[in-house]
Each structure stands twice: as C-alpha cells, then as structure tokens.
Amino acid sequence: MINDQDRLRIEYAERERRLIGSDIYSVFNPANLFMRQQRQRDVLRILRQKHFFPLKGRKILDVGCGGGGVLQEYLTFGATPEYLLGCDLLPMRIRQARQVLPERLLLACADGQYLPYASQQFDLLIQYTVFSSILDDNLKARLALGMLRVLKPGGMILWYDFWLNPTNPQTRGIRPAEIRRLFPDYKYHFKRITLAPPLARRLVPLSWGLASFLEGLRIFNTHYLVAIQPLP
C-alpha cells in the first residue's frame, strides 16, 4: 500500500496528463475567471478586516504553492517579492512555478510536515486546497503543526479549501469542526465561498449575474475561507 505522499505524486502526474490541452483552469475560461475573481474579492476583504493590509514588507508563505498561481495573485495584492515564499511537495510543480515567478521569490521543494524555515518566521501563511488533497489524518495533523511552528506570534493562517467535493475521490472535504481540531486554541473567522465548480461551469457562460446571485446565497458554495489567528 502506498503512502499518502506517493499517492499525491501519482495523482498530480495523472492530473497533468488529463489536463493537457484543457483550458479549465485558464483565466480565458469564463467559469474559472468567475471563481478566481470571486475568491480574490473575499480574500482581499478578509485581509483588510484582519488588518493584514497592506501586504508590503510582511513575510508570507504559500504552503503547497503548486505552479505558482496563488503567489502571482499575492504579488498583484502588493506583497514584497523578497518576503513572499512558496513550497510544494512535487518537484514538477516547483519547476512550473519558477517559470512564471520572479527569480527573487524563493521556492522550496519540501514536505510541509518538515518546513525548511526557522520557527516563528512568517506573518501570514496561506494554504489553498492542500489539506483536502490529504487523506491521511495523521499527515494532516503533522502539516498543521509544521505550519504553526513557523507562524509568528500574532500572525495569521489564511485557509481556502473544500468542505465538499463529491466528484473527486482523491480529495476529502474538511468542515469547520476538523479545522478547529487541527488548530486548537485559536480563533476563527469562517466564510463559505465559491459556487460549486460544476454549477459555475454551466451557469457562468449563460449568466454571470445569476451565478453571482447564487454564490451570494452560499447554500451552493463548496469552499471555506477561514482566517485562523492566535487567541489574545
């Protein structure tokens, strides 16, 4: 039986193969653009509410940075390239990220359980759809501990992940109770966002406004955006 890290390597290699020639995650795909812009709007709102604006000069780590798309977003938000870092388990994803990001933005191929950074170093940690890709509960717990180790006192973890993804057996949705178990004795700000992708892909080409209205109802939304901070 393979371990969860090897399963992830196999799954992402297979996903890369399946998506050759696809525009499903391109900004030229209207549904993907809709979901990305709606998420960015909510992220910027919560960063401002939690007084993490401006981002300039803040040390930020993207845990599971993939091909660098989220890091590119944070550059447009005003993050300082020298203080914006990313790490990922998969070498091919780091190679992809290096092709699109500034050279001064430091990337590391690393297991999130053993982050190669000093303790209490980062003002902001971000994780986008990493934990839902992990099926091993012990691995998730060790990853959470690794993130808490490198977070500065008074820092924040910004979490964006599925609570429900019934179409993909390689993921497992994470609900608020599990987030609280992973990060005990912290305070949380939860918001359910992102219209279910299968629904968005059908509706957005027909009516952006209708898709936006349905997302505002939240009952069809599949992700949680969570600000996780130490208790006072």
N, C-alpha and C positions, 0 to 999 in steps of 0.2 A: 504493500500500500504506500503510495507516495505521500510526502508531507505537503503541507498547505503551500509552502513557498514554491515547491516544484510544480504543484497544480497550477499556481498562478502563472508561472513561466510558460507552461504549456498552453493555458487558456489565452494569454495575451498574444502568443505567437499565432495561435489559430485565429484569434480575432483580427490580427493584422492581415492574415491571408484572406479572410472573408471580406474585409473592407476594401481590398484593392479595387480601385476604380469607383468607389462609392463616395457620394457627397453628403452622407447622412450627418457627419459632424462638421461640415463646412459652413462658414458664415453665408455662403451663397445658397444654402438650403433654408428656405423661409422658416420652417419649424425650428430648426436648430438656432437660427438667429433670434427668433422669438424667445426661446427658452433661455438662451445666454443673456439677452438683454434684460429679461425679467429678473433673472438671478443677480446680475450685476447691480440692478437698481436696489434690490433688497440688501445686498452686501454693503453697498455704499451707505445706505440708510442706517444699518446697524453699526457700522464703523463710526459714523458721526454720533449716533446715540450713545455709544460707549466711550466716546472721547478718544478714539483712535484715528482722528483726523486732525491735521494732515499726517500722511504716512512718511513723509520725508524724514530721514535720519533714524527711523525705527528699524530695528533688526527683525527680519521676518523670515520664517522657514516654511516652505511648502513641503509637507511630508507626503510622499507619493506624487511627485510633480509630473510624472508621465512625460509627454512630449513637450511640455513647457507652456501649454496654452494658458493655464491659470497664472503662471508667472508673468506672461505677457500682459494679462489683464491688470495685474498689480503694478506693472510699470506704467500703464496708462492712468492708474489711480494716483500716481505720484510717488511711488516707492523709490528709494535710492538704490540704483543697481548694485552698488558695493555691499549694501546691507540686506539684499534680497537673495536668499539661498534656496536651493531645491535639492531633494534627494529622492531616489527611487531604487527599488529592488532590482529592476530589469535594465541591463546594460543597453539594450536596443532603444529603450525609451530615453535614457540619458543622451545617447548619440543623436536622437531626433531633436531633443531639447537644445543641444549645443548648436544645431544648425540654424535655430531661429532666435536665439537669445544673445545678448551682448557678451563678449568674452569676459568682461569683468564680473559678470554674475556667476557665482560659484555653484557648481553642481557636484553632487557626490553619488556614486553608485553604492548604496548601503541598505542594510536591513534595518527597518525602522525600530526594531527591538533594541538595536545597539547603535544609536545615532552617534556619528563621529564628531560630536561637538561637546564643548565644555558645559558643565551644569549651569543653569540659571543664566542663559546667554541671550534668549530671544524675547522680544516684546510681544510678538504675535506669531502663533503657529496656525497654519491653515491646513485642513485636510478635506479634500473633495473626493467623495466616493471611494475612499480607501477601505474603511472598516467594513463596508457591506460586501467587499470582494473577498474578505477573510472569513472562512467557515470555521476555523479552529478558535474556540473561545479562549483558550489559554494564550494563543498568539495575540489575539486582540487585547487581552489584559496586559501582556508584556509591552505591546506597542503603546498603549495608553501610559504606562509607567515611564517608558522612554521619553514620551513627549512631555510629561510633567517634569521630568528631571531637567530638561533643557529650557523650560519656561521660567522667565524671570518672575520674582515676586511682584504681583500687580499686573502681570501680563495677561494675555487672553488667548484662548484657543477658539478659532472660528471653524465650525463644523458644518459641512454640507454633504448630506448623504441620504440615500433611500431609506424610507421606513417600509416601503413595499415595492417589490419588483417581481411579480409572479411569472413573468415571461422568461426569466433568466435563472436557471437552476445553479449557475456558478456564483450567484450572489445570495445574500441573506439580509433582508431588511432589518434595520435597527431602530427600535422605538425608544421613546424618552426614558422608560424605566431602565433599559440597558445602558443608555448613555450615562445615567446617574450612577449606575454600578461601576462603570469604567472610570468615572471621575468623581469619586465620592467626596463629600465635604466641600463641594464647590457650589457656586450659584450659576443659574442657567437662564438664558432668555431663548425661548423656543418660538419659531415661526414655521408653519407648514407652507412650503412654496413649490413651484414648478408643476405646471399642468402635466398630467400623466403623458409621457412622450408618445405612446401610440395614439392617444387622443389629439395631442398637439399636431402630430404629423398629418392627421386627417383634416383638422379644422383650420389650421393657420393658412394654408393656401386658399381656402374658401373665404375666411373672415378672420382677420387679425383681431378685430374688435370683439367678436364672440369668444374667441379663445382667451382674450384678456379678461372678459367678464367672468367666464367660468373659472379661471385661475383665482380671481378675486373671491369666489365663493369658498375656496380652499378644500371643499369636500372631494375634489378630483385630483388633488395635489399629492405627489408621491415622495417628496423630499422634506427633510427638516433642515432649516438653517438655525444653528444654535451658537450663541455666544456663551463660552464657558470661562468663568473667572473665579479666582480665589475669594472665599468669604472675607469680609472686612476683619 
